[in-house]
Amino acid sequence: MEDKRKHKRLELSGELLLKELGGPDNGEVADIEIHDCSRDGIGFSTDKALTIGSNYEANLTLWNKDKIHVFIQIVRADKEGDIFRYGGIFIGMPDADQMRIQVYETVTDELEHQGH
């Protein structure tokens, strides 16, 4: 099947601090597994139930331990047993942060090209 995504998907390790914007709590650290990330959005799994259409504040940890403060809108969700798989789009991400992700895309492409 042809991949029609606009941007290459990256596999990052790291954690997200999820905080629903306008929600009643002060935020909660959620254990997540990031499946892919691009300049446009992120795919991840967690045991926390999130709401489709809601916006969450997050700190994304990049490969070099840099953190990017982002806002994510949940656009899709699936449940497999006790685990939820989510897809979210970044909203209001500054160009500088998009460029940091693009740099990682470029480095990853180069390493793959070199056979690493």
Biopython code that builds the backbone (N, CA, C, O; Angstrom):
import numpy as np
from Bio.PDB.StructureBuilder import StructureBuilder

atoms = [
    (1, "MET", "N", (0.841, -1.176, 0.000)),
    (1, "MET", "CA", (0.000, 0.000, 0.000)),
    (1, "MET", "C", (0.890, 1.244, 0.000)),
    (1, "MET", "O", (1.883, 1.304, 0.725)),
    (2, "GLU", "N", (0.534, 2.217, -0.803)),
    (2, "GLU", "CA", (1.301, 3.450, -0.906)),
    (2, "GLU", "C", (1.074, 4.334, 0.316)),
    (2, "GLU", "O", (-0.058, 4.527, 0.760)),
    (3, "ASP", "N", (2.172, 4.867, 0.849)),
    (3, "ASP", "CA", (2.087, 5.764, 2.000)),
    (3, "ASP", "C", (1.803, 7.171, 1.489)),
    (3, "ASP", "O", (2.616, 7.738, 0.759)),
    (4, "LYS", "N", (0.648, 7.748, 1.866)),
    (4, "LYS", "CA", (0.250, 9.061, 1.368)),
    (4, "LYS", "C", (0.468, 10.165, 2.387)),
    (4, "LYS", "O", (-0.069, 11.263, 2.238)),
    (5, "ARG", "N", (1.246, 9.887, 3.414)),
    (5, "ARG", "CA", (1.483, 10.894, 4.452)),
    (5, "ARG", "C", (2.322, 12.034, 3.893)),
    (5, "ARG", "O", (3.196, 11.823, 3.052)),
    (6, "LYS", "N", (2.046, 13.252, 4.371)),
    (6, "LYS", "CA", (2.781, 14.426, 3.901)),
    (6, "LYS", "C", (4.215, 14.434, 4.402)),
    (6, "LYS", "O", (5.109, 14.893, 3.691)),
    (7, "HIS", "N", (4.457, 13.931, 5.622)),
    (7, "HIS", "CA", (5.781, 13.986, 6.216)),
    (7, "HIS", "C", (6.170, 12.615, 6.728)),
    (7, "HIS", "O", (5.319, 11.821, 7.128)),
    (8, "LYS", "N", (7.459, 12.348, 6.712)),
    (8, "LYS", "CA", (7.992, 11.080, 7.209)),
    (8, "LYS", "C", (7.647, 10.919, 8.684)),
    (8, "LYS", "O", (7.701, 11.883, 9.449)),
    (9, "ARG", "N", (7.290, 9.690, 9.084)),
    (9, "ARG", "CA", (6.980, 9.392, 10.473)),
    (9, "ARG", "C", (8.241, 8.959, 11.188)),
    (9, "ARG", "O", (9.020, 8.159, 10.670)),
    (10, "LEU", "N", (8.437, 9.487, 12.367)),
    (10, "LEU", "CA", (9.632, 9.206, 13.156)),
    (10, "LEU", "C", (9.256, 8.423, 14.393)),
    (10, "LEU", "O", (8.204, 8.648, 14.991)),
    (11, "GLU", "N", (10.117, 7.510, 14.769)),
    (11, "GLU", "CA", (9.930, 6.782, 16.015)),
    (11, "GLU", "C", (10.801, 7.433, 17.070)),
    (11, "GLU", "O", (12.027, 7.420, 16.959)),
    (12, "LEU", "N", (10.187, 7.998, 18.083)),
    (12, "LEU", "CA", (10.909, 8.658, 19.157)),
    (12, "LEU", "C", (10.688, 7.904, 20.451)),
    (12, "LEU", "O", (9.640, 7.294, 20.665)),
    (13, "SER", "N", (11.672, 7.955, 21.292)),
    (13, "SER", "CA", (11.447, 7.480, 22.647)),
    (13, "SER", "C", (11.226, 8.716, 23.500)),
    (13, "SER", "O", (11.664, 9.808, 23.138)),
    (14, "GLY", "N", (10.567, 8.559, 24.599)),
    (14, "GLY", "CA", (10.342, 9.709, 25.460)),
    (14, "GLY", "C", (9.040, 9.596, 26.220)),
    (14, "GLY", "O", (8.369, 8.564, 26.200)),
    (15, "GLU", "N", (8.711, 10.650, 26.872)),
    (15, "GLU", "CA", (7.500, 10.699, 27.676)),
    (15, "GLU", "C", (6.715, 11.944, 27.320)),
    (15, "GLU", "O", (7.269, 12.931, 26.838)),
    (16, "LEU", "N", (5.444, 11.884, 27.560)),
    (16, "LEU", "CA", (4.584, 13.047, 27.414)),
    (16, "LEU", "C", (3.906, 13.322, 28.741)),
    (16, "LEU", "O", (3.474, 12.406, 29.440)),
    (17, "LEU", "N", (3.823, 14.579, 29.068)),
    (17, "LEU", "CA", (3.014, 14.998, 30.204)),
    (17, "LEU", "C", (1.706, 15.487, 29.608)),
    (17, "LEU", "O", (1.666, 16.525, 28.947)),
    (18, "LEU", "N", (0.659, 14.751, 29.838)),
    (18, "LEU", "CA", (-0.621, 15.116, 29.239)),
    (18, "LEU", "C", (-1.430, 15.955, 30.211)),
    (18, "LEU", "O", (-1.569, 15.627, 31.390)),
    (19, "LYS", "N", (-1.951, 17.034, 29.685)),
    (19, "LYS", "CA", (-2.788, 17.921, 30.482)),
    (19, "LYS", "C", (-3.874, 18.434, 29.556)),
    (19, "LYS", "O", (-3.587, 19.117, 28.573)),
    (20, "GLU", "N", (-5.117, 18.108, 29.865)),
    (20, "GLU", "CA", (-6.206, 18.583, 29.032)),
    (20, "GLU", "C", (-6.384, 20.075, 29.240)),
    (20, "GLU", "O", (-6.496, 20.543, 30.373)),
    (21, "LEU", "N", (-6.411, 20.821, 28.142)),
    (21, "LEU", "CA", (-6.587, 22.266, 28.236)),
    (21, "LEU", "C", (-7.974, 22.578, 28.767)),
    (21, "LEU", "O", (-8.971, 22.071, 28.255)),
    (22, "GLY", "N", (-8.034, 23.404, 29.782)),
    (22, "GLY", "CA", (-9.302, 23.783, 30.368)),
    (22, "GLY", "C", (-9.897, 22.716, 31.266)),
    (22, "GLY", "O", (-11.015, 22.863, 31.760)),
    (23, "GLY", "N", (-9.146, 21.636, 31.479)),
    (23, "GLY", "CA", (-9.641, 20.549, 32.313)),
    (23, "GLY", "C", (-9.549, 20.900, 33.785)),
    (23, "GLY", "O", (-8.914, 21.888, 34.153)),
    (24, "PRO", "N", (-10.180, 20.098, 34.627)),
    (24, "PRO", "CA", (-10.235, 20.402, 36.057)),
    (24, "PRO", "C", (-8.943, 20.089, 36.811)),
    (24, "PRO", "O", (-8.764, 20.560, 37.934)),
    (25, "ASP", "N", (-8.049, 19.313, 36.226)),
    (25, "ASP", "CA", (-6.848, 18.920, 36.972)),
    (25, "ASP", "C", (-5.630, 19.732, 36.542)),
    (25, "ASP", "O", (-5.687, 20.507, 35.587)),
    (26, "ASN", "N", (-4.545, 19.542, 37.254)),
    (26, "ASN", "CA", (-3.311, 20.272, 36.982)),
    (26, "ASN", "C", (-2.364, 19.490, 36.092)),
    (26, "ASN", "O", (-1.204, 19.875, 35.952)),
    (27, "GLY", "N", (-2.810, 18.436, 35.504)),
    (27, "GLY", "CA", (-1.969, 17.635, 34.643)),
    (27, "GLY", "C", (-1.550, 16.352, 35.327)),
    (27, "GLY", "O", (-1.540, 16.251, 36.554)),
    (28, "GLU", "N", (-1.210, 15.392, 34.522)),
    (28, "GLU", "CA", (-0.853, 14.079, 35.027)),
    (28, "GLU", "C", (0.202, 13.492, 34.105)),
    (28, "GLU", "O", (0.110, 13.624, 32.884)),
    (29, "VAL", "N", (1.189, 12.855, 34.677)),
    (29, "VAL", "CA", (2.184, 12.186, 33.865)),
    (29, "VAL", "C", (1.586, 10.865, 33.409)),
    (29, "VAL", "O", (1.137, 10.059, 34.224)),
    (30, "ALA", "N", (1.586, 10.653, 32.115)),
    (30, "ALA", "CA", (1.038, 9.420, 31.554)),
    (30, "ALA", "C", (2.173, 8.629, 30.932)),
    (30, "ALA", "O", (2.956, 9.166, 30.149)),
    (31, "ASP", "N", (2.262, 7.368, 31.276)),
    (31, "ASP", "CA", (3.219, 6.492, 30.614)),
    (31, "ASP", "C", (2.698, 6.234, 29.212)),
    (31, "ASP", "O", (1.581, 5.754, 29.025)),
    (32, "ILE", "N", (3.532, 6.564, 28.229)),
    (32, "ILE", "CA", (3.109, 6.370, 26.845)),
    (32, "ILE", "C", (4.221, 5.703, 26.063)),
    (32, "ILE", "O", (5.383, 5.688, 26.469)),
    (33, "GLU", "N", (3.823, 5.152, 24.926)),
    (33, "GLU", "CA", (4.766, 4.621, 23.958)),
    (33, "GLU", "C", (4.496, 5.362, 22.662)),
    (33, "GLU", "O", (3.402, 5.271, 22.105)),
    (34, "ILE", "N", (5.490, 6.094, 22.181)),
    (34, "ILE", "CA", (5.344, 6.868, 20.951)),
    (34, "ILE", "C", (5.618, 5.936, 19.774)),
    (34, "ILE", "O", (6.683, 5.325, 19.690)),
    (35, "HIS", "N", (4.645, 5.834, 18.863)),
    (35, "HIS", "CA", (4.809, 4.982, 17.684)),
    (35, "HIS", "C", (5.383, 5.746, 16.524)),
    (35, "HIS", "O", (6.244, 5.244, 15.801)),
    (36, "ASP", "N", (4.916, 6.946, 16.346)),
    (36, "ASP", "CA", (5.441, 7.770, 15.270)),
    (36, "ASP", "C", (5.175, 9.236, 15.566)),
    (36, "ASP", "O", (4.273, 9.598, 16.322)),
    (37, "CYS", "N", (5.984, 10.048, 14.947)),
    (37, "CYS", "CA", (5.868, 11.489, 15.130)),
    (37, "CYS", "C", (6.335, 12.152, 13.850)),
    (37, "CYS", "O", (7.306, 11.712, 13.234)),
    (38, "SER", "N", (5.655, 13.197, 13.454)),
    (38, "SER", "CA", (6.070, 13.992, 12.310)),
    (38, "SER", "C", (5.881, 15.456, 12.674)),
    (38, "SER", "O", (5.513, 15.789, 13.801)),
    (39, "ARG", "N", (6.134, 16.314, 11.715)),
    (39, "ARG", "CA", (5.934, 17.749, 11.961)),
    (39, "ARG", "C", (4.465, 18.070, 12.199)),
    (39, "ARG", "O", (4.144, 19.100, 12.792)),
    (40, "ASP", "N", (3.571, 17.197, 11.743)),
    (40, "ASP", "CA", (2.142, 17.471, 11.840)),
    (40, "ASP", "C", (1.461, 16.848, 13.049)),
    (40, "ASP", "O", (0.456, 17.372, 13.529)),
    (41, "GLY", "N", (1.999, 15.731, 13.550)),
    (41, "GLY", "CA", (1.289, 15.064, 14.630)),
    (41, "GLY", "C", (2.059, 13.907, 15.222)),
    (41, "GLY", "O", (3.243, 13.708, 14.949)),
    (42, "ILE", "N", (1.343, 13.140, 16.052)),
    (42, "ILE", "CA", (1.974, 12.084, 16.832)),
    (42, "ILE", "C", (1.005, 10.917, 16.997)),
    (42, "ILE", "O", (-0.209, 11.102, 17.084)),
    (43, "GLY", "N", (1.567, 9.716, 17.036)),
    (43, "GLY", "CA", (0.805, 8.518, 17.348)),
    (43, "GLY", "C", (1.413, 7.881, 18.584)),
    (43, "GLY", "O", (2.632, 7.732, 18.671)),
    (44, "PHE", "N", (0.568, 7.502, 19.546)),
    (44, "PHE", "CA", (1.096, 6.933, 20.780)),
    (44, "PHE", "C", (0.072, 6.032, 21.439)),
    (44, "PHE", "O", (-1.113, 6.064, 21.108)),
    (45, "SER", "N", (0.550, 5.220, 22.386)),
    (45, "SER", "CA", (-0.309, 4.328, 23.171)),
    (45, "SER", "C", (-0.169, 4.654, 24.642)),
    (45, "SER", "O", (0.898, 5.063, 25.100)),
    (46, "THR", "N", (-1.247, 4.473, 25.377)),
    (46, "THR", "CA", (-1.249, 4.680, 26.814)),
    (46, "THR", "C", (-2.409, 3.897, 27.429)),
    (46, "THR", "O", (-3.315, 3.454, 26.723)),
    (47, "ASP", "N", (-2.371, 3.733, 28.733)),
    (47, "ASP", "CA", (-3.505, 3.092, 29.407)),
    (47, "ASP", "C", (-4.507, 4.121, 29.904)),
    (47, "ASP", "O", (-5.479, 3.771, 30.574)),
    (48, "LYS", "N", (-4.276, 5.397, 29.579)),
    (48, "LYS", "CA", (-5.174, 6.481, 29.996)),
    (48, "LYS", "C", (-6.239, 6.724, 28.930)),
    (48, "LYS", "O", (-5.940, 6.712, 27.736)),
    (49, "ALA", "N", (-7.465, 6.940, 29.355)),
    (49, "ALA", "CA", (-8.554, 7.271, 28.435)),
    (49, "ALA", "C", (-8.541, 8.772, 28.174)),
    (49, "ALA", "O", (-8.648, 9.576, 29.100)),
    (50, "LEU", "N", (-8.409, 9.134, 26.911)),
    (50, "LEU", "CA", (-8.430, 10.533, 26.489)),
    (50, "LEU", "C", (-9.653, 10.744, 25.613)),
    (50, "LEU", "O", (-10.255, 9.782, 25.136)),
    (51, "THR", "N", (-10.016, 11.985, 25.403)),
    (51, "THR", "CA", (-11.227, 12.311, 24.665)),
    (51, "THR", "C", (-10.898, 12.794, 23.257)),
    (51, "THR", "O", (-10.114, 13.727, 23.077)),
    (52, "ILE", "N", (-11.510, 12.146, 22.255)),
    (52, "ILE", "CA", (-11.323, 12.593, 20.872)),
    (52, "ILE", "C", (-11.866, 14.008, 20.748)),
    (52, "ILE", "O", (-12.952, 14.313, 21.240)),
    (53, "GLY", "N", (-11.103, 14.867, 20.086)),
    (53, "GLY", "CA", (-11.490, 16.262, 19.908)),
    (53, "GLY", "C", (-10.959, 17.182, 20.989)),
    (53, "GLY", "O", (-10.970, 18.402, 20.828)),
    (54, "SER", "N", (-10.494, 16.609, 22.095)),
    (54, "SER", "CA", (-9.943, 17.435, 23.175)),
    (54, "SER", "C", (-8.491, 17.793, 22.879)),
    (54, "SER", "O", (-7.778, 17.085, 22.168)),
    (55, "ASN", "N", (-8.088, 18.915, 23.451)),
    (55, "ASN", "CA", (-6.726, 19.389, 23.288)),
    (55, "ASN", "C", (-5.949, 19.154, 24.578)),
    (55, "ASN", "O", (-6.445, 19.406, 25.675)),
    (56, "TYR", "N", (-4.727, 18.667, 24.423)),
    (56, "TYR", "CA", (-3.878, 18.377, 25.575)),
    (56, "TYR", "C", (-2.555, 19.109, 25.430)),
    (56, "TYR", "O", (-2.024, 19.259, 24.330)),
    (57, "GLU", "N", (-2.043, 19.552, 26.544)),
    (57, "GLU", "CA", (-0.727, 20.179, 26.603)),
    (57, "GLU", "C", (0.280, 19.065, 26.856)),
    (57, "GLU", "O", (0.018, 18.146, 27.632)),
    (58, "ALA", "N", (1.424, 19.151, 26.204)),
    (58, "ALA", "CA", (2.389, 18.062, 26.342)),
    (58, "ALA", "C", (3.815, 18.579, 26.221)),
    (58, "ALA", "O", (4.068, 19.618, 25.611)),
    (59, "ASN", "N", (4.727, 17.842, 26.808)),
    (59, "ASN", "CA", (6.150, 18.065, 26.624)),
    (59, "ASN", "C", (6.705, 16.828, 25.942)),
    (59, "ASN", "O", (6.717, 15.743, 26.522)),
    (60, "LEU", "N", (7.162, 16.992, 24.717)),
    (60, "LEU", "CA", (7.679, 15.892, 23.923)),
    (60, "LEU", "C", (9.193, 15.868, 24.061)),
    (60, "LEU", "O", (9.854, 16.880, 23.831)),
    (61, "THR", "N", (9.744, 14.725, 24.432)),
    (61, "THR", "CA", (11.190, 14.594, 24.580)),
    (61, "THR", "C", (11.768, 14.026, 23.294)),
    (61, "THR", "O", (11.398, 12.931, 22.870)),
    (62, "LEU", "N", (12.671, 14.766, 22.677)),
    (62, "LEU", "CA", (13.306, 14.344, 21.440)),
    (62, "LEU", "C", (14.479, 13.412, 21.710)),
    (62, "LEU", "O", (14.854, 13.178, 22.858)),
    (63, "TRP", "N", (15.048, 12.885, 20.635)),
    (63, "TRP", "CA", (16.163, 11.931, 20.724)),
    (63, "TRP", "C", (17.365, 12.503, 21.458)),
    (63, "TRP", "O", (18.107, 11.753, 22.092)),
    (64, "ASN", "N", (17.572, 13.804, 21.387)),
    (64, "ASN", "CA", (18.750, 14.426, 22.000)),
    (64, "ASN", "C", (18.445, 15.019, 23.374)),
    (64, "ASN", "O", (19.205, 15.839, 23.889)),
    (65, "LYS", "N", (17.337, 14.602, 23.955)),
    (65, "LYS", "CA", (16.870, 15.019, 25.284)),
    (65, "LYS", "C", (16.300, 16.423, 25.313)),
    (65, "LYS", "O", (15.904, 16.901, 26.377)),
    (66, "ASP", "N", (16.247, 17.103, 24.163)),
    (66, "ASP", "CA", (15.551, 18.384, 24.096)),
    (66, "ASP", "C", (14.066, 18.139, 24.290)),
    (66, "ASP", "O", (13.543, 17.086, 23.925)),
    (67, "LYS", "N", (13.401, 19.116, 24.864)),
    (67, "LYS", "CA", (11.957, 19.019, 25.039)),
    (67, "LYS", "C", (11.275, 20.089, 24.199)),
    (67, "LYS", "O", (11.739, 21.225, 24.100)),
    (68, "ILE", "N", (10.177, 19.696, 23.608)),
    (68, "ILE", "CA", (9.351, 20.632, 22.851)),
    (68, "ILE", "C", (7.997, 20.706, 23.551)),
    (68, "ILE", "O", (7.339, 19.688, 23.767)),
    (69, "HIS", "N", (7.602, 21.902, 23.892)),
    (69, "HIS", "CA", (6.289, 22.129, 24.502)),
    (69, "HIS", "C", (5.281, 22.203, 23.363)),
    (69, "HIS", "O", (5.386, 23.068, 22.493)),
    (70, "VAL", "N", (4.299, 21.295, 23.365)),
    (70, "VAL", "CA", (3.347, 21.228, 22.259)),
    (70, "VAL", "C", (1.919, 21.150, 22.787)),
    (70, "VAL", "O", (1.672, 20.869, 23.960)),
    (71, "PHE", "N", (0.999, 21.409, 21.877)),
    (71, "PHE", "CA", (-0.422, 21.204, 22.126)),
    (71, "PHE", "C", (-0.898, 20.190, 21.100)),
    (71, "PHE", "O", (-0.607, 20.310, 19.910)),
    (72, "ILE", "N", (-1.630, 19.191, 21.572)),
    (72, "ILE", "CA", (-2.073, 18.098, 20.717)),
    (72, "ILE", "C", (-3.587, 18.008, 20.777)),
    (72, "ILE", "O", (-4.186, 18.057, 21.851)),
    (73, "GLN", "N", (-4.200, 17.874, 19.602)),
    (73, "GLN", "CA", (-5.628, 17.593, 19.542)),
    (73, "GLN", "C", (-5.776, 16.124, 19.143)),
    (73, "GLN", "O", (-5.248, 15.701, 18.115)),
    (74, "ILE", "N", (-6.492, 15.353, 19.955)),
    (74, "ILE", "CA", (-6.705, 13.942, 19.688)),
    (74, "ILE", "C", (-7.713, 13.818, 18.545)),
    (74, "ILE", "O", (-8.827, 14.332, 18.635)),
    (75, "VAL", "N", (-7.313, 13.129, 17.466)),
    (75, "VAL", "CA", (-8.188, 13.007, 16.296)),
    (75, "VAL", "C", (-8.653, 11.581, 16.044)),
    (75, "VAL", "O", (-9.615, 11.366, 15.306)),
    (76, "ARG", "N", (-7.982, 10.601, 16.651)),
    (76, "ARG", "CA", (-8.452, 9.226, 16.504)),
    (76, "ARG", "C", (-8.035, 8.414, 17.717)),
    (76, "ARG", "O", (-7.065, 8.733, 18.403)),
    (77, "ALA", "N", (-8.799, 7.352, 17.963)),
    (77, "ALA", "CA", (-8.496, 6.484, 19.102)),
    (77, "ALA", "C", (-8.983, 5.071, 18.798)),
    (77, "ALA", "O", (-10.030, 4.877, 18.180)),
    (78, "ASP", "N", (-8.210, 4.101, 19.239)),
    (78, "ASP", "CA", (-8.567, 2.686, 19.165)),
    (78, "ASP", "C", (-8.223, 2.081, 20.504)),
    (78, "ASP", "O", (-7.325, 2.560, 21.197)),
    (79, "LYS", "N", (-8.935, 1.023, 20.875)),
    (79, "LYS", "CA", (-8.636, 0.342, 22.131)),
    (79, "LYS", "C", (-8.317, -1.116, 21.841)),
    (79, "LYS", "O", (-9.055, -1.800, 21.132)),
    (80, "GLU", "N", (-7.204, -1.578, 22.403)),
    (80, "GLU", "CA", (-6.802, -2.979, 22.295)),
    (80, "GLU", "C", (-6.571, -3.480, 23.712)),
    (80, "GLU", "O", (-5.532, -3.203, 24.311)),
    (81, "GLY", "N", (-7.539, -4.219, 24.251)),
    (81, "GLY", "CA", (-7.436, -4.671, 25.636)),
    (81, "GLY", "C", (-7.504, -3.482, 26.573)),
    (81, "GLY", "O", (-8.472, -2.721, 26.552)),
    (82, "ASP", "N", (-6.466, -3.319, 27.407)),
    (82, "ASP", "CA", (-6.410, -2.201, 28.343)),
    (82, "ASP", "C", (-5.623, -1.010, 27.797)),
    (82, "ASP", "O", (-5.426, -0.023, 28.505)),
    (83, "ILE", "N", (-5.175, -1.095, 26.550)),
    (83, "ILE", "CA", (-4.328, -0.055, 25.968)),
    (83, "ILE", "C", (-5.107, 0.738, 24.916)),
    (83, "ILE", "O", (-5.821, 0.170, 24.090)),
    (84, "PHE", "N", (-4.955, 2.055, 24.967)),
    (84, "PHE", "CA", (-5.551, 2.950, 23.989)),
    (84, "PHE", "C", (-4.456, 3.417, 23.025)),
    (84, "PHE", "O", (-3.360, 3.786, 23.446)),
    (85, "ARG", "N", (-4.769, 3.396, 21.734)),
    (85, "ARG", "CA", (-3.854, 3.918, 20.712)),
    (85, "ARG", "C", (-4.476, 5.206, 20.167)),
    (85, "ARG", "O", (-5.623, 5.218, 19.722)),
    (86, "TYR", "N", (-3.698, 6.282, 20.213)),
    (86, "TYR", "CA", (-4.206, 7.593, 19.812)),
    (86, "TYR", "C", (-3.401, 8.180, 18.668)),
    (86, "TYR", "O", (-2.215, 7.899, 18.496)),
    (87, "GLY", "N", (-4.080, 8.996, 17.902)),
    (87, "GLY", "CA", (-3.442, 9.833, 16.904)),
    (87, "GLY", "C", (-3.837, 11.257, 17.203)),
    (87, "GLY", "O", (-5.004, 11.549, 17.466)),
    (88, "GLY", "N", (-2.861, 12.143, 17.163)),
    (88, "GLY", "CA", (-3.144, 13.537, 17.444)),
    (88, "GLY", "C", (-2.399, 14.452, 16.495)),
    (88, "GLY", "O", (-1.343, 14.099, 15.969)),
    (89, "ILE", "N", (-2.956, 15.620, 16.284)),
    (89, "ILE", "CA", (-2.290, 16.626, 15.463)),
    (89, "ILE", "C", (-1.778, 17.729, 16.375)),
    (89, "ILE", "O", (-2.392, 18.059, 17.389)),
    (90, "PHE", "N", (-0.635, 18.291, 15.990)),
    (90, "PHE", "CA", (-0.097, 19.423, 16.728)),
    (90, "PHE", "C", (-0.894, 20.661, 16.339)),
    (90, "PHE", "O", (-1.197, 20.873, 15.165)),
    (91, "ILE", "N", (-1.227, 21.469, 17.325)),
    (91, "ILE", "CA", (-1.937, 22.712, 17.042)),
    (91, "ILE", "C", (-1.092, 23.880, 17.547)),
    (91, "ILE", "O", (-0.582, 23.864, 18.668)),
    (92, "GLY", "N", (-0.959, 24.881, 16.698)),
    (92, "GLY", "CA", (-0.217, 26.077, 17.080)),
    (92, "GLY", "C", (1.262, 25.863, 17.318)),
    (92, "GLY", "O", (1.869, 26.606, 18.090)),
    (93, "MET", "N", (1.862, 24.867, 16.677)),
    (93, "MET", "CA", (3.283, 24.614, 16.889)),
    (93, "MET", "C", (4.112, 25.686, 16.170)),
    (93, "MET", "O", (3.924, 25.917, 14.975)),
    (94, "PRO", "N", (5.025, 26.338, 16.895)),
    (94, "PRO", "CA", (5.876, 27.348, 16.268)),
    (94, "PRO", "C", (6.770, 26.728, 15.186)),
    (94, "PRO", "O", (7.146, 25.558, 15.267)),
    (95, "ASP", "N", (7.097, 27.531, 14.183)),
    (95, "ASP", "CA", (7.956, 27.066, 13.092)),
    (95, "ASP", "C", (9.288, 26.533, 13.601)),
    (95, "ASP", "O", (9.817, 25.567, 13.051)),
    (96, "ALA", "N", (9.834, 27.149, 14.640)),
    (96, "ALA", "CA", (11.133, 26.719, 15.173)),
    (96, "ALA", "C", (11.059, 25.280, 15.685)),
    (96, "ALA", "O", (12.002, 24.511, 15.500)),
    (97, "ASP", "N", (9.955, 24.911, 16.322)),
    (97, "ASP", "CA", (9.797, 23.545, 16.821)),
    (97, "ASP", "C", (9.577, 22.562, 15.674)),
    (97, "ASP", "O", (10.077, 21.438, 15.710)),
    (98, "GLN", "N", (8.824, 22.992, 14.653)),
    (98, "GLN", "CA", (8.660, 22.134, 13.479)),
    (98, "GLN", "C", (10.013, 21.876, 12.824)),
    (98, "GLN", "O", (10.273, 20.774, 12.341)),
    (99, "MET", "N", (10.867, 22.889, 12.808)),
    (99, "MET", "CA", (12.203, 22.727, 12.222)),
    (99, "MET", "C", (13.043, 21.749, 13.032)),
    (99, "MET", "O", (13.834, 21.002, 12.456)),
    (100, "ARG", "N", (12.894, 21.733, 14.350)),
    (100, "ARG", "CA", (13.647, 20.786, 15.183)),
    (100, "ARG", "C", (13.257, 19.356, 14.832)),
    (100, "ARG", "O", (14.115, 18.475, 14.783)),
    (101, "ILE", "N", (11.976, 19.118, 14.588)),
    (101, "ILE", "CA", (11.531, 17.788, 14.177)),
    (101, "ILE", "C", (12.033, 17.483, 12.769)),
    (101, "ILE", "O", (12.422, 16.351, 12.481)),
    (102, "GLN", "N", (12.027, 18.482, 11.892)),
    (102, "GLN", "CA", (12.523, 18.279, 10.531)),
    (102, "GLN", "C", (14.006, 17.922, 10.529)),
    (102, "GLN", "O", (14.441, 17.097, 9.725)),
    (103, "VAL", "N", (14.783, 18.528, 11.414)),
    (103, "VAL", "CA", (16.206, 18.184, 11.526)),
    (103, "VAL", "C", (16.351, 16.710, 11.889)),
    (103, "VAL", "O", (17.201, 16.016, 11.331)),
    (104, "TYR", "N", (15.534, 16.231, 12.811)),
    (104, "TYR", "CA", (15.586, 14.823, 13.189)),
    (104, "TYR", "C", (15.215, 13.933, 12.009)),
    (104, "TYR", "O", (15.823, 12.880, 11.817)),
    (105, "GLU", "N", (14.213, 14.345, 11.205)),
    (105, "GLU", "CA", (13.858, 13.596, 10.003)),
    (105, "GLU", "C", (15.060, 13.473, 9.081)),
    (105, "GLU", "O", (15.342, 12.394, 8.561)),
    (106, "THR", "N", (15.768, 14.578, 8.877)),
    (106, "THR", "CA", (16.916, 14.605, 7.986)),
    (106, "THR", "C", (18.029, 13.699, 8.495)),
    (106, "THR", "O", (18.609, 12.937, 7.721)),
    (107, "VAL", "N", (18.330, 13.773, 9.778)),
    (107, "VAL", "CA", (19.368, 12.928, 10.374)),
    (107, "VAL", "C", (18.988, 11.453, 10.240)),
    (107, "VAL", "O", (19.822, 10.625, 9.874)),
    (108, "THR", "N", (17.738, 11.129, 10.534)),
    (108, "THR", "CA", (17.268, 9.745, 10.438)),
    (108, "THR", "C", (17.379, 9.233, 9.005)),
    (108, "THR", "O", (17.836, 8.112, 8.780)),
    (109, "ASP", "N", (16.964, 10.048, 8.037)),
    (109, "ASP", "CA", (17.073, 9.660, 6.625)),
    (109, "ASP", "C", (18.522, 9.383, 6.244)),
    (109, "ASP", "O", (18.816, 8.399, 5.565)),
    (110, "GLU", "N", (19.420, 10.251, 6.681)),
    (110, "GLU", "CA", (20.836, 10.101, 6.344)),
    (110, "GLU", "C", (21.408, 8.820, 6.953)),
    (110, "GLU", "O", (22.152, 8.099, 6.290)),
    (111, "LEU", "N", (21.067, 8.537, 8.199)),
    (111, "LEU", "CA", (21.555, 7.318, 8.835)),
    (111, "LEU", "C", (21.015, 6.066, 8.127)),
    (111, "LEU", "O", (21.738, 5.088, 7.937)),
    (112, "GLU", "N", (19.735, 6.114, 7.742)),
    (112, "GLU", "CA", (19.162, 4.977, 7.015)),
    (112, "GLU", "C", (19.862, 4.799, 5.673)),
    (112, "GLU", "O", (20.125, 3.675, 5.246)),
    (113, "HIS", "N", (20.160, 5.911, 5.012)),
    (113, "HIS", "CA", (20.839, 5.877, 3.721)),
    (113, "HIS", "C", (22.247, 5.278, 3.852)),
    (113, "HIS", "O", (22.723, 4.593, 2.946)),
    (114, "GLN", "N", (22.900, 5.540, 4.978)),
    (114, "GLN", "CA", (24.240, 5.027, 5.215)),
    (114, "GLN", "C", (24.215, 3.580, 5.725)),
    (114, "GLN", "O", (25.264, 2.954, 5.874)),
    (115, "GLY", "N", (23.028, 3.061, 5.988)),
    (115, "GLY", "CA", (22.905, 1.669, 6.411)),
    (115, "GLY", "C", (23.020, 1.441, 7.901)),
    (115, "GLY", "O", (23.316, 0.321, 8.319)),
    (116, "HIS", "N", (22.800, 2.455, 8.721)),
    (116, "HIS", "CA", (22.854, 2.313, 10.187)),
    (116, "HIS", "C", (21.534, 1.944, 10.749)),
    (116, "HIS", "O", (21.402, 1.786, 11.962)),
]
sb = StructureBuilder()
sb.init_structure("model")
sb.init_model(0)
sb.init_chain("A")
sb.init_seg("    ")
for serial, (resi, resn, name, xyz) in enumerate(atoms, 1):
    if name == "N":
        sb.init_residue(resn, " ", resi, " ")
    sb.init_atom(name, np.array(xyz, "f"), 0.0, 1.0, " ", f" {name:<3s}", serial, name[0])
structure = sb.get_structure()
